[in-house]
Amino acid sequence: MAALGSPLRTLRGLLRELRLASGPPGRPYRDTAAYRHLLAAFRAHRVTTEKLCRAQQELHFQAATYLCLLRSVRHLAALHHEYHGRGERSPEEVAGLVGFRLPQQPGGKG
């Protein structure tokens, strides 16, 4: 990771991934223990006027790494759902998946 960005952006990204992972839209993700833990951890490690919290950078790095993991797992699940579990495919369907067309055979076959 080259740049971490702002901690608020990382927190928002984590909350978005938590919302996407929580399942159906009707289920409130704000009532989960993960939501409460994320907010408590970010509040506990913020910089105040009285002290400079050295652990804030560590928390931010760990949060950004965890956000990357959550996004990657979500993308993997989407790819797995799209390309796996349909059994044997015909050559025409496989060619269409990668953007090719099979050549037509002479004599009207195919």
Kinemage of the C-alpha trace (Angstrom):
@kinemage 1
@onewidth
@group {chain A} dominant
@subgroup {mainchain}
@vectorlist {calphas} color= white
{ca met a 1} P 0.000 0.000 0.000
{ca ala a 2} L 1.547 3.247 -1.075
{ca ala a 3} L -0.660 5.765 0.716
{ca leu a 4} L -3.195 5.122 3.414
{ca gly a 5} L -5.458 8.085 2.801
{ca ser a 6} L -7.577 9.516 5.564
{ca pro a 7} L -8.727 7.418 8.531
{ca leu a 8} L -12.305 8.583 7.963
{ca arg a 9} L -12.235 7.265 4.407
{ca thr a 10} L -10.912 3.924 5.652
{ca leu a 11} L -13.625 3.745 8.313
{ca arg a 12} L -16.310 4.521 5.746
{ca gly a 13} L -14.930 1.826 3.451
{ca leu a 14} L -14.964 -0.699 6.292
{ca leu a 15} L -18.549 0.193 7.179
{ca arg a 16} L -19.560 -0.142 3.526
{ca glu a 17} L -18.024 -3.606 3.316
{ca leu a 18} L -19.717 -4.536 6.592
{ca arg a 19} L -23.052 -3.387 5.169
{ca leu a 20} L -22.511 -5.391 1.968
{ca ala a 21} L -21.515 -8.489 3.949
{ca ser a 22} L -24.482 -8.266 6.311
{ca gly a 23} L -26.828 -9.785 3.754
{ca pro a 24} L -30.291 -8.558 2.808
{ca pro a 25} L -30.929 -4.796 2.876
{ca gly a 26} L -33.643 -5.073 5.539
{ca arg a 27} L -31.220 -6.400 8.156
{ca pro a 28} L -29.654 -3.537 10.163
{ca tyr a 29} L -25.869 -3.800 10.183
{ca arg a 30} L -25.579 -1.095 12.854
{ca asp a 31} L -26.809 -3.514 15.496
{ca thr a 32} L -23.885 -5.897 14.987
{ca ala a 33} L -20.941 -6.307 17.317
{ca ala a 34} L -18.519 -5.685 14.415
{ca tyr a 35} L -20.034 -2.234 13.792
{ca arg a 36} L -19.769 -1.260 17.463
{ca his a 37} L -16.198 -2.589 17.678
{ca leu a 38} L -15.044 -0.618 14.609
{ca leu a 39} L -16.462 2.646 15.892
{ca ala a 40} L -15.073 2.087 19.394
{ca ala a 41} L -11.596 1.269 18.047
{ca phe a 42} L -11.482 4.346 15.819
{ca arg a 43} L -12.747 6.569 18.633
{ca ala a 44} L -10.211 5.167 21.085
{ca his a 45} L -7.280 5.804 18.719
{ca arg a 46} L -8.083 9.289 17.491
{ca val a 47} L -5.715 12.179 18.075
{ca thr a 48} L -6.850 14.619 20.739
{ca thr a 49} L -5.465 17.978 21.802
{ca glu a 50} L -4.015 16.504 25.008
{ca lys a 51} L -2.001 13.680 23.508
{ca leu a 52} L -0.629 12.381 20.261
{ca cys a 53} L -1.624 8.761 19.926
{ca arg a 54} L 1.159 6.831 18.246
{ca ala a 55} L -1.086 3.795 17.886
{ca gln a 56} L -3.388 5.680 15.516
{ca gln a 57} L -1.097 5.008 12.568
{ca glu a 58} L -0.925 1.332 13.509
{ca leu a 59} L -4.705 1.117 13.751
{ca his a 60} L -5.105 2.921 10.444
{ca phe a 61} L -2.680 0.564 8.702
{ca gln a 62} L -4.413 -2.513 10.150
{ca ala a 63} L -7.822 -1.118 9.192
{ca ala a 64} L -6.677 -0.398 5.630
{ca thr a 65} L -5.246 -3.919 5.362
{ca tyr a 66} L -8.489 -5.418 6.663
{ca leu a 67} L -10.482 -3.294 4.207
{ca cys a 68} L -8.351 -4.654 1.365
{ca leu a 69} L -9.019 -8.192 2.604
{ca leu a 70} L -12.791 -7.645 2.797
{ca arg a 71} L -12.924 -6.163 -0.701
{ca ser a 72} L -10.833 -8.995 -2.115
{ca val a 73} L -13.036 -11.640 -0.499
{ca arg a 74} L -16.160 -9.951 -1.904
{ca his a 75} L -14.643 -9.793 -5.397
{ca leu a 76} L -13.561 -13.439 -5.142
{ca ala a 77} L -17.096 -14.482 -4.164
{ca ala a 78} L -18.521 -12.582 -7.142
{ca leu a 79} L -16.058 -14.223 -9.541
{ca his a 80} L -16.701 -17.635 -8.024
{ca his a 81} L -20.445 -17.160 -8.395
{ca glu a 82} L -20.077 -16.076 -12.020
{ca tyr a 83} L -17.661 -18.704 -13.311
{ca his a 84} L -18.026 -21.761 -11.076
{ca gly a 85} L -20.539 -24.501 -10.552
{ca arg a 86} L -22.306 -24.667 -13.914
{ca gly a 87} L -20.807 -27.980 -14.939
{ca glu a 88} L -19.527 -28.730 -18.412
{ca arg a 89} L -19.888 -25.926 -20.944
{ca ser a 90} L -20.196 -26.198 -24.674
{ca pro a 91} L -17.318 -24.919 -26.843
{ca glu a 92} L -19.567 -22.134 -28.153
{ca glu a 93} L -20.351 -20.961 -24.629
{ca val a 94} L -16.678 -21.026 -23.604
{ca ala a 95} L -15.702 -19.074 -26.712
{ca gly a 96} L -18.399 -16.520 -25.928
{ca leu a 97} L -17.078 -16.129 -22.375
{ca val a 98} L -13.660 -15.056 -23.604
{ca gly a 99} L -15.002 -12.958 -26.478
{ca phe a 100} L -14.411 -15.249 -29.450
{ca arg a 101} L -16.672 -16.796 -32.067
{ca leu a 102} L -16.166 -20.286 -33.404
{ca pro a 103} L -15.644 -20.512 -37.164
{ca gln a 104} L -18.538 -21.769 -39.281
{ca gln a 105} L -18.020 -25.125 -40.957
{ca pro a 106} L -18.538 -25.405 -44.732
{ca gly a 107} L -21.654 -27.183 -45.907
{ca gly a 108} L -24.016 -25.616 -43.370
{ca lys a 109} L -22.879 -27.638 -40.368
{ca gly a 110} L -22.507 -25.474 -37.311
